[in-house]
Amino acid sequence: MNNEKVEDSYRELLRVDPFFNVTLPPREQETVDLLKTREGGLLEVSSRVRDCRILLDGIDVGATGETPVRVSLIAGVYQLRLEKPAHQTAGTRVTIVAAQTATVTDLAPKAQIPPIAFLTDRQGISVIVDNVPAGETIRLSDLKN
């Protein structure tokens, strides 16, 4: 059995499925554990926007909250995305280096404010959505032009 090919196979498996946790025969488990120890790094993700799903190469690894989410990964480059309903997805590439921690704190999905129509007989009334100025009312006849 070619140990290098076995390691390459497990390395790729751990890249594709960072949470691979199947009980293996002792010799194979030793190979996987050695890879995780020798080539493993840590990703730490936090965001000012709470309750975002954290996706790493499309795999859901948790949600943002009060404390950072920490994920052990094999060294390599990963696509990180933060998703939340009614928000524009935010993403970046992260490089994991063996025995180091990569920290991502500046990624935050932007809220998407849907179009709102107010019918009013007055123009110039300030509209505020979630404590953010969203414009002013205008006359209906101005919309038709």
RAKA-V938752 format. One record per pair of residues at least 6 apart in sequence whose ideal C-beta (glycine too) atoms are under 8 Angstrom apart, sorted by the first residue. I is the first residue (numbers start at 0). J is the second residue. Records with the same first field share a line. If there is no record, write none. Layout:
I = J / J
//
This chain:
2 = 30
5 = 27 / 30
6 = 30 / 34
9 = 27 / 30 / 31 / 34
10 = 34 / 38 / 73
12 = 19
13 = 19 / 31 / 34 / 35 / 72 / 73
14 = 56 / 72 / 73 / 75
15 = 56
16 = 58
17 = 55 / 58 / 60 / 70 / 71 / 72 / 73
18 = 58 / 60
19 = 31
22 = 28
23 = 31
34 = 73
35 = 71 / 73
37 = 97
38 = 73 / 74 / 97
39 = 71 / 72 / 73 / 74 / 97 / 98
40 = 71 / 72 / 73 / 74 / 95 / 96 / 97 / 98 / 99 / 100 / 101
41 = 69 / 70 / 71 / 72 / 95 / 99 / 100 / 101
42 = 55 / 69 / 70 / 72 / 77 / 79 / 93 / 95 / 100 / 101 / 103
43 = 67 / 68 / 69 / 100 / 101 / 102 / 103
44 = 53 / 61 / 63 / 67 / 68 / 70 / 79 / 81 / 102 / 103 / 104 / 106
45 = 63 / 66 / 67 / 68 / 103 / 104
46 = 63 / 81 / 104 / 106 / 107 / 108
47 = 107
48 = 63 / 81 / 83 / 86 / 107 / 108
49 = 63 / 64 / 65
50 = 62 / 63 / 64 / 83
51 = 62 / 63 / 81 / 82 / 83 / 86 / 107 / 108
52 = 59 / 61 / 62 / 81 / 82 / 83
53 = 59 / 60 / 61 / 62 / 63 / 68 / 79 / 80 / 81
54 = 60 / 79 / 80 / 81 / 82
55 = 70 / 72 / 77 / 78 / 79
56 = 77 / 78
57 = 78
60 = 68 / 70
61 = 68 / 70
62 = 68
63 = 81
67 = 102 / 104
72 = 95
73 = 95
74 = 95 / 96 / 97
75 = 94 / 95
76 = 92 / 93 / 94 / 95
77 = 92 / 93 / 94 / 95
78 = 90 / 91 / 92
79 = 90 / 91 / 92 / 93 / 103 / 106
80 = 88 / 89 / 90
81 = 88 / 89 / 90 / 106 / 107 / 108
82 = 88 / 108
83 = 108
85 = 110 / 111 / 113
86 = 108 / 109 / 110 / 111
87 = 108 / 109 / 110 / 111
88 = 108
89 = 106 / 107 / 108 / 109
90 = 106
91 = 103 / 106
93 = 101 / 103
94 = 101
95 = 101
110 = 129
112 = 128 / 129 / 131 / 133
115 = 126 / 128 / 133
117 = 126 / 136
118 = 139
119 = 136
121 = 136
122 = 135 / 136 / 137 / 138 / 141
123 = 135 / 136
124 = 135 / 136
125 = 132 / 134 / 135
126 = 132 / 133 / 134 / 135 / 136
127 = 133
//
